[in-house]
Amino acid sequence: MTKFYNLNFHPFLHSSSTFHSNQPTSTLFRIQFIGLYRGITSPLYCLTFINAIIFGVYGNLSRSLGVTAENRTLASEFACGATAGVAQTFITSPMELIKTRKQLNTQGGHVSIRSLIKQRELFRGLTATIARDAPAFGTYFATYQVRS
């Protein structure tokens, strides 16, 4: 029977599949310390845009619906937050796809946006990302705004 070790000691580790081994230290030495940061550049480049989209869409939609501090409801906050969550997935989904492909790339080949566009896979996983982020951001904004 194979033992599985999950080394979630680092905040940038999102894929623990690299570490399934009987000897996790040998795996760690094989991928080296810099391998822990593989795929981190795409989230670093995109986080500013993602936050701008989330709060921009949320704010503009709230204003256009006439939501103020006096007439704020759970439903209106959830709807604005969920819409912001859907809007940001068009940046998040390709970013996470590139990050995951770089983390799983063991042959050393290059993963680029251009190659994903050619293969028509840039938005692969978009539906799952929307299903994850729309309710999450709706809940986040609803609980935060109603609480404050």
QUIPE-V384054 format. One record per residue. RES is the residue in one letter. SS is DSSP state (2 for helix, 1 for strand, 0 for the rest). D_FIRST is the distance of its C-alpha to the first C-alpha in Angstrom with 2 decimals. Layout:
RES	SS	D_FIRST
RES	SS	D_FIRST
This chain:
M	0	0.00
T	0	3.80
K	0	6.54
F	0	9.70
Y	0	13.01
N	0	16.16
L	0	19.22
N	0	22.08
F	0	24.53
H	0	26.96
P	0	29.06
F	0	29.09
L	0	25.35
H	0	25.06
S	0	22.15
S	2	18.91
S	2	17.21
T	2	18.46
F	2	16.41
H	0	12.81
S	0	11.60
N	0	10.07
Q	0	13.78
P	2	15.88
T	2	19.06
S	2	18.88
T	2	18.55
L	2	21.47
F	2	23.51
R	2	22.83
I	2	24.25
Q	0	26.78
F	2	28.42
I	2	30.59
G	2	27.62
L	2	27.04
Y	2	30.43
R	0	29.98
G	0	31.60
I	2	33.45
T	2	36.92
S	2	37.14
P	2	36.65
L	2	39.13
Y	2	41.71
C	2	41.39
L	2	41.21
T	2	44.99
F	2	45.66
I	2	43.14
N	2	44.76
A	2	48.20
I	2	47.38
I	2	45.86
F	2	48.74
G	2	51.38
V	2	50.48
Y	2	50.13
G	2	53.48
N	2	55.38
L	2	54.16
S	2	54.99
R	2	58.47
S	2	59.08
L	0	58.16
G	0	60.43
V	0	57.80
T	0	59.34
A	0	58.54
E	0	60.80
N	0	59.38
R	0	55.68
T	0	53.42
L	2	49.70
A	2	50.02
S	2	51.93
E	2	49.61
F	2	46.52
A	2	48.20
C	2	49.20
G	2	45.80
A	2	43.95
T	2	46.40
A	2	45.81
G	2	42.05
V	2	42.60
A	2	45.00
Q	2	42.66
T	2	39.82
F	2	41.81
I	2	41.18
T	2	37.78
S	2	36.06
P	2	36.96
M	2	36.26
E	2	32.70
L	2	32.16
I	2	33.40
K	2	31.35
T	2	28.09
R	2	28.95
K	2	29.78
Q	2	26.56
L	2	24.50
N	0	26.92
T	0	25.36
Q	0	28.02
G	0	30.79
G	0	32.90
H	0	35.26
V	0	34.74
S	0	38.16
I	2	39.94
R	2	42.13
S	2	39.31
L	2	37.92
I	2	41.46
K	2	41.90
Q	0	38.71
R	0	39.83
E	0	36.61
L	0	38.09
F	0	37.87
R	0	34.57
G	0	32.97
L	2	36.38
T	2	36.21
A	2	32.94
T	2	34.44
I	2	37.58
A	2	35.70
R	2	33.95
D	2	36.96
A	2	39.94
P	2	38.99
A	2	37.62
F	2	40.88
G	2	42.98
T	2	41.45
Y	2	41.74
F	2	45.42
A	2	46.29
T	2	44.92
Y	2	46.27
Q	2	49.76
V	2	50.37
R	2	49.27
S	0	51.60
